Structure formats: structure tokens, C-alpha cells
Amino acid sequence: MTNPPPTKVLLLSSHASLANQAKATDPVNEFEKPLSVQTFNDLTINSSSTALKSSVFVDTHFREHENISGFADISFIKRKDNESETTEKDRDGVNGNFSTVQERSPVPETASAEEKKSRPISTQRIEVQSSENVAEETRGATSQKKNEAPNKEGVRKKKKGPTSVANIETSRNERNKEKSMRECDVTKGRWVYDENYPLYTNSSCPFIDEGFDCVGNGRLDKDYMKWRWQPQDCNISRFNATKMLDLIRGKRVVFVGDSINRNQWESMLCMLMGAVKDPKKVYETHGRRITKEKGNYCFKFVDYKCTVEYYVSHFLVHESKARLGSRRVQTLRIDAIDRGSSRWRGADILIFNTAHWWSHSKTKAGINYYQEGNQVHPQLDVSIAFRRALTTWASWADRHINPRKTEVFFRSSAPSHFRGGQWNSGGQCKDATQPLNETSSSGYSEKNSIVEETIKLMKTPVTFLNITSFSGFRPDGHPSIYGKRPGKRYASSVQDCSHWCLPGVPDTWNEALYFHLLSKIGSKHGDTFQ
């Protein structure tokens, strides 16, 4: 009968010996030290008990004694490609990692006994980690082992040098912090008065157009600029313009939507200017000055080789005309994407929105307005039309957006705060100077629900940037009568309670956007949420 193949064994002090050592040493200091172990390739099953003294087998798990505390679970991470994974039965054993492992280099099966005995010993290092996150780290090690490619000698590369307990703890804390930030619901919280706000002023930012420049238009109270949104379960990092510009270095950031999205886009330009040393190195590529009459802008940040762009699209689908009887009427082609969509393609970060114009009388009534193909619907419910339009946008995104290149966001609808009527019937908000204690919203917007349902059906990942709920507390943030210069004010019966003053609430939308970009793009570059 042939002898069984050699069994690979890893030698280590026995538990009994460890228990005796624990009595004479500080367990916190002693047991956290890296352990040195050796591998014996040629140990056979019939080896004597002397040879096995103070030993533990590679890939064999031992349950730690209850009277030994602070001892990390043990497992040997590196395994040959032809060796089996740990079985379910083994998993309740000890799972830990060691600092230094000495191991003989691989010996061919055809080698002689003398060659096997003379094979030199090579040293590899693997990490020491406590048992607190063993399951997570074991999964990570397994995944890394599968993805690592062997080098020319056929040996998988390991990190150089042992990992200190302090470094492990820091790394674990960063992972836990990033996980908690990703899971945090930023929509739940409260507005907190903060003297460190605003992040910029109308005098420091040249990009605020007349409609949003409330201070320049004569608004005297300033408290509306000093409120910061505080989520109840986490913190949103204060916007760091330098870090944001580093995140978008060499990229295109594109806002697409109605004038509320232009509101947010102007806010982003102003927030980024805080890190620009030479304002002359930020310019509109076509020489255009920002006004609400123009719909397309591209601002270049020369030092960062990036652009921050805005393209108007009230509905995201094509605004058209059709012949109805003897006359031509305006229609909305809910089955065709906006004609300007070619400008959106190739962006690295896309922020979409549509909602504001869907509440206008023509779109709400839906009479001879919505068109599909050559058919103009005599009447179509606005919710049905909105869903079909969103489906058209989603189909375009799935066809033309490369998710490996582009991060896509869809911002939720921004609430209006008209009291006593609508924008054209005496609605007003000029008396509001503080956030509300309770939101005046009658419930979650049906349009937001339709957007979320549409996103879930897409193959392209889209982040829903929900700003509706916390913006609902801020009737004080609208221009009201301060949307025009004093000599050009609206009639006394017309106030703007839909758009937002800058600085103001849209800055918080961009802090939420920054929060998500840090978790999506920043984590790839090692950035944290500090």
C-alpha cells in the first residue's frame, strides 16, 4: 500500500500554553501582538506527538477556550488554487489572521526526496485582524484571492509588511463610517441656524442672475441664508470647493432641466468659485452672460480642465407643433426626447429634473396638447403623460449613457409656497422670514413617486436626489417680491414663490449632491467624508 501524500501543517503554541502565558502577561498587550508561525510540508499523518507539540494545522479551525479573552479568531488566508474552500462545518471554528508566515516554496510532484528537503524557505506576510469584523474580512480576502493574478513565478502578491493594530482600527473605522454615510437618510432632519453660512455672497459670485439675487434686489433680512440642514442620523459634510473641483477634474458636469435646475446650477458655480484663485480662469465658453432668456451655458474652470454646464429642457421631451384641423397648435411629444439631448451625451455627471412646468394650466388640462407619433390626444391625464415622458427619457438614458463613465442623478420636485392663490392669482410668500416647524406639504408628490418607479425599471443606475421634504420647510427662501430690481418690480399681485434666492436653499441641494459624489466617486480615489 502506498503511503498517503504529505500533509501540510502549520505549527503554533497550543491553547494550554497560551493560557499559562496569559496569567503572567497583560492579555490586552500580549494577545494583540502578531504571532509567528512555521509551515512543515513533509509532516505525515503518522508523525509523532513530539513533532506536533505546540502546533495548529493550516486550514484546520480550533474553537478558542472560554477562559482566554482578547484572542483573535484564526484562519489561514492564503490557499493554493487546488485546495478547497472552508466548509460550512469549519466556519464555527477559529477565524483569524497572522503577521508572518514562513513557508516552503512549491515543490514539483516529480521532485526527488532530496530536492524536497533542500527546497529553501520563503517568507510571506499576511495581515493581523481582530475577530470583530472576521466575517466581512474573510469574504473580502476570498474575493481578493480570486481577483489577484499570479506573477511570473506563480506566486500571488501580498502587501508588504505587517499591518499594525492601529492601522487596522483606522481602516475599519473608515469603512464603517463610509457604510453608515451611504445608508443615512439625508431627507430626515431639521434646519439649524449656523453663523458659518452662507458659503458665498452675491458680491463674491458674479454668476447670480437678477431673478435669484434677492440681496441685490433690495431684500434686507439675511437670516434665510444662515440655515443649515442637519440630518437626524448623520452629518452632511460642509461643502469643500477644492475637493469638489478635484472630484470633477477633467470632467463635464451637466445640469438639464427647467429654471429650478438653473437655480441649482448657478448655486454650484458660486460654491465652486470659493476655491478659484484667479476668477479670470473661469469663463463661459461662448461669451454668454447668464440671463433667464438664454437656455444653454458652458462654464470652463481652466485650472481643473472641467466644465459645469446647463441646458434648458422644461419637460425632457420634445416641445413641438402639430396641425389640428385648420390650425397649428403647440404640443408635447411625450414619445420623443428633447432635440437638445445630443449636448447631454458624454457628460461625466448628469443632474436632471422636470416637474415645474407640468403644473401649468395647459399641461394640467391636457386638452389637444400631448402628442404621440402623428396622434394628438384630445385629452390625456397629466400623470399618464408625465409617466410616458419619463419612460421616453429613461429609454434614451439606457441607450446613450455609459454607466461606467457617467454618474446620473434625478432631482426631485422643489416645492412652491404660494399662500392665498397661485403665481398669477395673488399667491404670496413675502412675509415668511423663518423656516417652518412643520412642512406645509400635503403629502409626497405623485410626480416624485413616478420618477422613483421609472428609475427602478432602468438598467442605467440613477440616484434620486430627494430635496422635496426638507425644502418644504423653507417658505422664507423664495425671492417673493425680490426677484427683480427695485425699478422693475413685479406688479404687487405677483410674487415668485417657486424659485429660490441665492445664496440659499439650492446650496443645500448641492451639498446633498456633494455628499453622494463623495460616496460614489470620492471613495474610488480614497477620499473620505471629512
C-alpha positions as CSV (number, residue, x, y, z in Angstrom):
1,M,0.0,0.0,0.0
2,T,1.3,3.4,-0.9
3,N,1.8,6.0,1.8
4,P,-0.7,8.9,1.9
5,P,0.6,12.2,0.5
6,P,2.4,14.6,2.9
7,T,0.1,16.7,5.0
8,K,0.9,20.4,5.2
9,V,0.9,21.6,8.8
10,L,1.3,25.0,10.5
11,L,2.9,25.0,13.9
12,L,1.8,27.3,16.7
13,S,1.8,27.3,20.5
14,S,-1.1,25.2,21.9
15,H,-4.0,26.7,23.7
16,A,-2.9,25.3,27.0
17,S,0.5,27.0,26.7
18,L,-1.2,30.2,25.7
19,A,-3.5,30.1,28.8
20,N,-0.5,29.8,31.1
21,Q,1.2,32.7,29.4
22,A,-2.0,34.8,29.8
23,K,-1.7,34.5,33.5
24,A,1.7,36.2,33.6
25,T,1.1,38.8,31.0
26,D,-1.3,41.6,30.2
27,P,-3.8,40.0,27.8
28,V,-4.6,43.3,26.1
29,N,-1.0,43.9,25.2
30,E,0.2,40.3,24.8
31,F,-2.6,38.8,22.7
32,E,-2.8,41.7,20.2
33,K,0.9,41.1,19.2
34,P,1.4,39.4,15.8
35,L,2.2,35.6,16.1
36,S,5.0,34.0,14.2
37,V,4.2,30.5,12.8
38,Q,6.1,28.0,10.6
39,T,5.0,25.5,8.0
40,F,6.2,21.9,7.7
41,N,5.5,20.5,4.3
42,D,6.6,16.9,4.8
43,L,4.8,16.1,8.1
44,T,3.0,12.8,7.5
45,I,-0.1,11.6,9.2
46,N,1.9,9.1,11.2
47,S,4.1,11.9,12.7
48,S,4.9,11.6,16.4
49,S,3.3,13.6,19.1
50,T,6.6,15.3,19.8
51,A,6.6,16.7,16.2
52,L,3.1,18.0,16.8
53,K,3.9,19.8,20.1
54,S,2.5,23.3,20.2
55,S,1.0,23.0,16.7
56,V,-2.1,24.0,14.8
57,F,-2.9,22.8,11.3
58,V,-3.2,25.1,8.3
59,D,-6.9,25.4,7.2
60,T,-7.9,23.5,10.4
61,H,-10.0,25.5,12.8
62,F,-9.9,25.4,16.5
63,R,-12.5,26.7,18.9
64,E,-10.9,29.1,21.4
65,H,-11.2,28.4,25.1
66,E,-13.8,30.4,27.0
67,N,-11.1,31.4,29.6
68,I,-8.9,33.1,27.0
69,S,-10.1,36.6,26.2
70,G,-8.9,39.1,23.6
71,F,-7.6,36.3,21.3
72,A,-8.3,36.9,17.6
73,D,-10.1,34.2,15.7
74,I,-7.7,32.4,13.4
75,S,-7.7,31.4,9.7
76,F,-5.0,31.0,7.1
77,I,-6.0,33.4,4.2
78,K,-3.7,32.1,1.5
79,R,-4.6,28.8,0.0
80,K,-3.4,27.0,-3.1
81,D,-5.6,27.2,-6.1
82,N,-6.2,23.4,-6.0
83,E,-7.2,23.4,-2.3
84,S,-10.8,23.5,-1.3
85,E,-12.6,26.4,0.4
86,T,-13.5,26.2,4.1
87,T,-16.6,24.1,4.6
88,E,-19.7,25.1,6.3
89,K,-18.8,22.8,9.2
90,D,-15.4,24.6,9.7
91,R,-17.0,28.1,9.9
92,D,-17.8,27.9,13.6
93,G,-14.1,27.4,14.3
94,V,-11.5,30.0,14.8
95,N,-11.1,32.6,12.0
96,G,-8.1,34.9,12.4
97,N,-5.0,36.2,10.6
98,F,-1.3,36.1,11.3
99,S,1.5,38.6,10.9
100,T,4.4,36.5,9.5
101,V,4.2,33.1,7.8
102,Q,7.2,31.1,6.8
103,E,6.5,28.6,4.0
104,R,8.5,26.4,1.7
105,S,8.3,27.4,-2.0
106,P,6.3,25.0,-4.1
107,V,7.9,21.7,-4.9
108,P,7.0,19.8,-8.1
109,E,5.4,16.4,-7.6
110,T,8.1,14.8,-9.7
111,A,11.0,16.1,-7.5
112,S,13.1,13.7,-5.5
113,A,13.0,13.4,-1.8
114,E,16.4,15.2,-1.5
115,E,15.2,18.1,-3.6
116,K,12.1,18.4,-1.5
117,K,14.2,18.5,1.7
118,S,16.7,21.1,0.3
119,R,14.0,23.5,-1.0
120,P,14.6,26.9,0.5
121,I,12.0,28.6,2.8
122,S,10.3,31.8,1.5
123,T,8.7,34.3,3.8
124,Q,5.3,36.0,3.1
125,R,3.3,38.4,5.2
126,I,-0.4,38.5,5.8
127,E,-2.4,40.8,8.0
128,V,-3.4,40.5,11.6
129,Q,-7.0,41.5,12.4
130,S,-9.2,41.1,15.4
131,S,-12.4,39.0,15.4
132,E,-14.7,42.0,15.4
133,N,-15.2,42.0,11.6
134,V,-14.0,38.5,10.8
135,A,-16.9,37.5,8.5
136,E,-16.6,40.7,6.5
137,E,-12.8,40.4,6.2
138,T,-12.8,36.7,5.3
139,R,-15.3,37.5,2.4
140,G,-13.0,40.3,1.3
141,A,-9.9,38.1,1.4
142,T,-11.7,35.4,-0.6
143,S,-12.8,37.9,-3.2
144,Q,-9.3,39.4,-3.4
145,K,-7.7,36.0,-3.8
146,K,-10.0,35.2,-6.8
147,N,-9.2,38.5,-8.5
148,E,-5.5,38.6,-7.9
149,A,-3.4,37.4,-10.9
150,P,-0.3,35.3,-10.2
151,N,3.1,36.9,-11.0
152,K,5.7,35.3,-13.3
153,E,6.8,32.9,-10.5
154,G,3.3,31.7,-10.0
155,V,3.1,33.3,-6.5
156,R,0.3,35.6,-5.7
157,K,1.4,39.0,-4.5
158,K,0.8,40.2,-0.9
159,K,1.0,43.5,0.7
160,K,4.5,44.3,2.1
161,G,5.0,44.4,5.8
162,P,2.6,43.6,8.6
163,T,-0.4,45.8,9.3
164,S,-0.4,47.4,12.7
165,V,-3.4,47.1,15.0
166,A,-3.8,50.9,14.9
167,N,-3.9,50.9,11.1
168,I,-6.5,48.1,11.1
169,E,-8.6,50.0,13.5
170,T,-8.4,53.2,11.4
171,S,-9.2,51.3,8.2
172,R,-12.2,49.6,9.9
173,N,-13.5,52.9,11.3
174,E,-13.3,54.5,7.8
175,R,-15.2,51.6,6.3
176,N,-17.8,51.7,8.9
177,K,-18.2,55.5,8.5
178,E,-18.5,55.2,4.8
179,K,-21.1,52.4,5.2
180,S,-23.1,54.5,7.6
181,M,-23.0,57.5,5.4
182,R,-24.2,55.6,2.4
183,E,-27.1,54.2,4.4
184,C,-28.0,57.5,6.0
185,D,-31.3,59.1,5.1
186,V,-30.5,62.7,4.5
187,T,-34.1,63.7,3.9
188,K,-35.0,63.4,7.6
189,G,-33.7,66.1,9.9
190,R,-34.1,69.7,10.8
191,W,-32.8,73.2,9.8
192,V,-30.2,74.5,12.2
193,Y,-29.1,78.2,12.4
194,D,-25.4,78.4,11.6
195,E,-23.3,81.6,11.7
196,N,-20.8,80.0,9.4
197,Y,-23.2,80.2,6.5
198,P,-23.7,81.3,3.7
199,L,-20.9,79.7,1.7
200,Y,-20.6,82.7,-0.6
201,T,-22.3,86.1,-1.1
202,N,-23.9,87.9,-4.0
203,S,-20.8,90.2,-4.1
204,S,-18.3,87.2,-4.2
205,C,-20.2,85.4,-7.0
206,P,-20.6,87.1,-10.4
207,F,-22.9,84.3,-11.7
208,I,-26.2,85.0,-9.8
209,D,-28.7,86.3,-12.3
210,E,-31.2,89.0,-11.5
211,G,-34.1,86.7,-10.7
212,F,-32.2,85.0,-7.8
213,D,-30.2,87.9,-6.5
214,C,-32.5,88.8,-3.6
215,V,-30.0,90.9,-1.7
216,G,-29.1,92.9,-4.8
217,N,-32.8,93.4,-5.4
218,G,-33.3,95.0,-2.0
219,R,-34.1,92.2,0.4
220,L,-32.9,93.4,3.9
221,D,-33.3,90.3,6.2
222,K,-30.4,87.9,5.9
223,D,-31.3,85.0,8.2
224,Y,-32.7,82.9,5.3
225,M,-29.0,82.5,4.2
226,K,-27.8,81.1,7.5
227,W,-29.8,77.9,7.9
228,R,-28.0,74.5,7.5
229,W,-29.8,71.2,7.1
230,Q,-28.9,68.7,9.8
231,P,-30.0,65.0,9.1
232,Q,-31.1,63.2,12.2
233,D,-28.8,60.1,11.7
234,C,-25.6,61.5,10.2
235,N,-23.8,64.7,9.2
236,I,-23.6,66.2,5.7
237,S,-20.1,67.4,5.3
238,R,-19.7,71.2,4.8
239,F,-19.2,71.7,1.1
240,N,-15.4,71.8,0.2
241,A,-15.0,73.6,-3.1
242,T,-11.4,72.4,-3.5
243,K,-12.3,68.8,-3.0
244,M,-15.3,69.1,-5.3
245,L,-13.1,70.6,-8.1
246,D,-10.7,67.8,-7.6
247,L,-13.5,65.3,-7.9
248,I,-14.6,66.8,-11.2
249,R,-11.1,67.5,-12.6
250,G,-11.1,66.8,-16.3
251,K,-14.9,66.1,-16.3
252,R,-18.1,67.5,-17.6
253,V,-20.8,68.3,-15.0
254,V,-24.2,68.9,-16.8
255,F,-27.5,70.1,-15.4
256,V,-30.5,69.5,-17.6
257,G,-34.0,70.7,-16.8
258,D,-36.2,73.7,-16.1
259,S,-35.4,77.1,-14.4
260,I,-35.3,75.4,-11.0
261,N,-32.4,73.4,-12.2
262,R,-30.8,76.6,-13.5
263,N,-31.3,77.8,-9.9
264,Q,-29.2,74.9,-8.6
265,W,-26.6,75.2,-11.4
266,E,-25.9,78.8,-10.6
267,S,-25.6,77.8,-6.9
268,M,-23.0,75.2,-7.9
269,L,-21.0,77.8,-9.9
270,C,-21.0,80.1,-6.9
271,M,-20.0,77.4,-4.5
272,L,-17.1,76.3,-6.7
273,M,-15.8,79.8,-7.1
274,G,-14.8,79.7,-3.4
275,A,-11.7,77.7,-4.4
276,V,-10.8,79.6,-7.5
277,K,-7.7,81.8,-7.1
278,D,-8.0,83.7,-10.4
279,P,-11.6,84.4,-11.4
280,K,-10.5,85.2,-14.9
281,K,-9.8,81.5,-15.3
282,V,-13.5,80.7,-15.1
283,Y,-15.5,81.8,-18.2
284,E,-18.5,80.9,-20.4
285,T,-17.1,79.2,-23.4
286,H,-19.4,81.2,-25.8
287,G,-19.0,84.5,-24.0
288,R,-22.6,84.5,-22.8
289,R,-23.9,86.4,-19.8
290,I,-26.3,84.4,-17.6
291,T,-29.9,85.5,-18.0
292,K,-33.2,83.6,-18.0
293,E,-33.7,84.4,-21.6
294,K,-30.8,82.2,-22.7
295,G,-31.0,78.4,-22.2
296,N,-27.6,76.9,-22.7
297,Y,-24.4,77.7,-20.9
298,C,-21.0,76.0,-20.5
299,F,-18.5,77.4,-17.9
300,K,-14.9,76.2,-18.0
301,F,-12.7,76.0,-15.0
302,V,-9.3,76.3,-16.6
303,D,-7.1,75.1,-13.8
304,Y,-9.2,72.0,-13.3
305,K,-9.9,71.3,-17.0
306,C,-13.6,70.8,-16.2
307,T,-16.8,72.3,-17.3
308,V,-20.1,73.0,-15.4
309,E,-22.9,73.2,-17.9
310,Y,-26.7,73.9,-18.0
311,Y,-29.1,73.0,-20.8
312,V,-32.7,74.1,-20.6
313,S,-35.4,71.4,-21.1
314,H,-38.7,72.1,-19.4
315,F,-40.1,68.6,-20.0
316,L,-37.0,66.5,-21.1
317,V,-39.1,65.5,-24.1
318,H,-39.7,67.4,-27.4
319,E,-41.8,70.6,-27.4
320,S,-43.4,70.6,-30.8
321,K,-46.2,71.8,-33.0
322,A,-48.9,69.9,-34.9
323,R,-51.7,70.7,-37.3
324,L,-55.1,70.3,-35.7
325,G,-57.8,70.9,-38.3
326,S,-57.0,74.2,-40.0
327,R,-54.6,75.5,-37.3
328,R,-51.2,74.6,-35.9
329,V,-51.1,74.1,-32.1
330,Q,-48.3,73.7,-29.6
331,T,-47.9,70.1,-28.5
332,L,-45.7,68.0,-26.3
333,R,-44.2,64.9,-27.9
334,I,-44.1,62.6,-24.9
335,D,-42.7,59.8,-27.1
336,A,-39.6,61.8,-28.4
337,I,-36.6,63.0,-26.4
338,D,-35.7,66.7,-26.3
339,R,-33.9,67.9,-29.5
340,G,-31.0,69.2,-27.4
341,S,-30.2,65.7,-26.0
342,S,-27.1,65.4,-28.1
343,R,-25.5,68.0,-25.8
344,W,-26.1,65.8,-22.7
345,R,-24.2,62.9,-24.1
346,G,-20.7,62.2,-22.9
347,A,-21.1,64.0,-19.6
348,D,-19.4,62.5,-16.6
349,I,-22.0,63.8,-14.1
350,L,-25.6,64.4,-15.2
351,I,-28.3,66.1,-13.0
352,F,-31.8,66.0,-14.5
353,N,-35.1,67.4,-13.3
354,T,-38.6,68.1,-14.6
355,A,-41.7,69.0,-12.7
356,H,-42.3,72.7,-12.5
357,W,-43.9,73.1,-16.0
358,W,-46.1,70.1,-15.5
359,S,-48.2,72.1,-13.1
360,H,-49.0,74.8,-15.6
361,S,-52.6,75.1,-16.8
362,K,-52.0,73.8,-20.3
363,T,-50.1,70.7,-19.2
364,K,-52.6,70.0,-16.3
365,A,-55.6,70.3,-18.6
366,G,-54.0,68.0,-21.3
367,I,-56.5,69.0,-24.0
368,N,-55.2,68.7,-27.5
369,Y,-51.7,69.0,-26.1
370,Y,-50.0,65.6,-25.7
371,Q,-48.8,64.0,-28.9
372,E,-47.5,60.5,-29.7
373,G,-46.5,59.9,-33.3
374,N,-48.9,61.7,-35.5
375,Q,-51.7,61.5,-32.9
376,V,-52.6,64.4,-30.8
377,H,-54.6,63.2,-27.8
378,P,-58.0,65.1,-27.4
379,Q,-57.4,64.8,-23.7
380,L,-54.9,62.9,-21.6
381,D,-54.4,62.9,-17.8
382,V,-51.2,64.8,-16.8
383,S,-50.0,61.9,-14.6
384,I,-50.2,59.4,-17.5
385,A,-48.5,61.9,-19.8
386,F,-45.7,62.5,-17.2
387,R,-45.1,58.8,-16.8
388,R,-44.9,58.3,-20.6
389,A,-42.5,61.2,-20.9
390,L,-40.3,59.8,-18.1
391,T,-40.3,56.4,-19.9
392,T,-39.1,58.1,-23.1
393,W,-36.3,59.8,-21.1
394,A,-35.4,56.5,-19.4
395,S,-35.2,54.7,-22.7
396,W,-32.9,57.5,-24.1
397,A,-30.6,57.2,-21.0
398,D,-30.4,53.4,-21.3
399,R,-29.4,53.7,-24.9
400,H,-26.9,56.5,-24.7
401,I,-25.4,56.7,-21.2
402,N,-22.4,54.6,-20.3
403,P,-22.7,53.9,-16.6
404,R,-19.0,53.1,-16.3
405,K,-18.3,56.7,-17.2
406,T,-21.4,58.7,-16.1
407,E,-23.0,59.2,-12.7
408,V,-26.7,60.1,-13.2
409,F,-28.9,62.0,-10.7
410,F,-32.5,62.9,-10.9
411,R,-33.5,65.7,-8.6
412,S,-37.0,65.6,-7.1
413,S,-39.5,68.4,-7.5
414,A,-38.9,71.6,-5.5
415,P,-42.0,72.8,-3.5
416,S,-43.6,76.1,-4.0
417,H,-45.0,78.2,-1.1
418,F,-47.8,80.3,-2.5
419,R,-50.4,81.4,0.1
420,G,-53.8,82.9,-0.9
421,G,-53.5,81.9,-4.5
422,Q,-51.1,80.9,-7.2
423,W,-48.4,82.8,-9.0
424,N,-50.9,84.5,-11.3
425,S,-53.8,84.8,-8.8
426,G,-52.4,86.7,-5.8
427,G,-50.4,84.0,-4.1
428,Q,-47.7,85.4,-1.9
429,C,-44.8,84.4,0.4
430,K,-43.0,87.7,1.2
431,D,-43.9,87.6,4.9
432,A,-42.0,84.4,5.6
433,T,-38.7,85.0,7.3
434,Q,-38.1,81.8,9.2
435,P,-38.3,78.0,8.4
436,L,-41.5,76.2,9.3
437,N,-41.6,73.8,12.2
438,E,-43.8,71.6,10.1
439,T,-43.9,71.2,6.4
440,S,-46.9,72.6,4.6
441,S,-46.8,69.9,2.0
442,S,-50.0,67.8,1.7
443,G,-48.0,64.7,1.1
444,Y,-45.4,63.1,-1.1
445,S,-45.6,64.3,-4.7
446,E,-47.1,61.9,-7.2
447,K,-44.6,63.1,-9.7
448,N,-41.7,62.1,-7.4
449,S,-43.3,58.6,-7.0
450,I,-43.5,58.3,-10.8
451,V,-39.8,59.3,-11.1
452,E,-38.8,56.7,-8.5
453,E,-40.8,54.0,-10.1
454,T,-39.3,54.8,-13.5
455,I,-35.8,54.7,-12.2
456,K,-36.3,51.3,-10.7
457,L,-37.1,49.9,-14.1
458,M,-33.9,51.3,-15.8
459,K,-30.8,49.4,-16.4
460,T,-28.8,52.6,-16.0
461,P,-28.1,53.4,-12.3
462,V,-29.7,56.7,-11.3
463,T,-29.5,58.3,-7.9
464,F,-32.8,60.0,-6.9
465,L,-31.8,63.3,-5.2
466,N,-34.7,63.9,-2.9
467,I,-34.8,67.5,-1.9
468,T,-38.6,67.9,-1.6
469,S,-39.2,67.2,2.0
470,F,-36.5,69.4,3.6
471,S,-37.1,72.3,1.1
472,G,-40.8,72.2,2.1
473,F,-39.8,73.8,5.4
474,R,-38.4,76.9,3.7
475,P,-41.0,79.4,2.5
476,D,-38.6,82.1,3.6
477,G,-36.1,81.1,0.9
478,H,-38.1,82.3,-2.1
479,P,-37.5,85.7,-3.9
480,S,-41.1,86.7,-3.4
481,I,-41.1,90.4,-4.4
482,Y,-37.3,90.5,-4.7
483,G,-37.0,88.7,-8.0
484,K,-36.4,92.0,-9.9
485,R,-34.5,95.2,-9.4
486,P,-36.5,97.9,-7.4
487,G,-37.3,99.8,-10.6
488,K,-38.6,96.7,-12.4
489,R,-40.6,95.0,-9.7
490,Y,-43.5,92.7,-10.4
491,A,-47.0,94.1,-10.0
492,S,-47.9,93.9,-6.3
493,S,-50.1,90.9,-7.0
494,V,-47.3,88.8,-8.5
495,Q,-44.6,87.2,-6.3
496,D,-42.1,84.5,-7.1
497,C,-42.6,81.7,-4.5
498,S,-41.3,78.9,-6.8
499,H,-37.6,79.9,-7.4
500,W,-35.0,80.4,-4.7
501,C,-32.8,83.2,-3.5
502,L,-29.0,82.7,-3.8
503,P,-27.3,82.2,-1.5
504,G,-30.0,80.0,-0.1
505,V,-31.8,76.6,-0.2
506,P,-30.3,75.3,-3.5
507,D,-26.9,75.4,-1.8
508,T,-28.2,72.6,0.4
509,W,-29.3,70.6,-2.7
510,N,-25.7,70.9,-3.9
511,E,-24.3,69.8,-0.5
512,A,-26.5,66.7,-0.8
513,L,-25.2,66.2,-4.3
514,Y,-21.6,66.6,-3.0
515,F,-22.5,64.0,-0.3
516,H,-23.4,61.4,-2.9
517,L,-20.5,62.2,-5.2
518,L,-18.1,61.7,-2.3
519,S,-19.5,58.2,-1.7
520,K,-19.6,57.3,-5.5
521,I,-16.5,59.0,-7.0
522,G,-14.5,60.0,-3.9
523,S,-14.3,56.5,-2.5
524,K,-12.7,55.3,-5.7
525,H,-9.9,57.9,-5.1
526,G,-9.6,57.3,-1.4
527,D,-11.5,60.4,-0.3
528,T,-13.5,60.3,2.9
529,F,-16.4,62.2,4.3
530,Q,-14.3,64.5,6.4
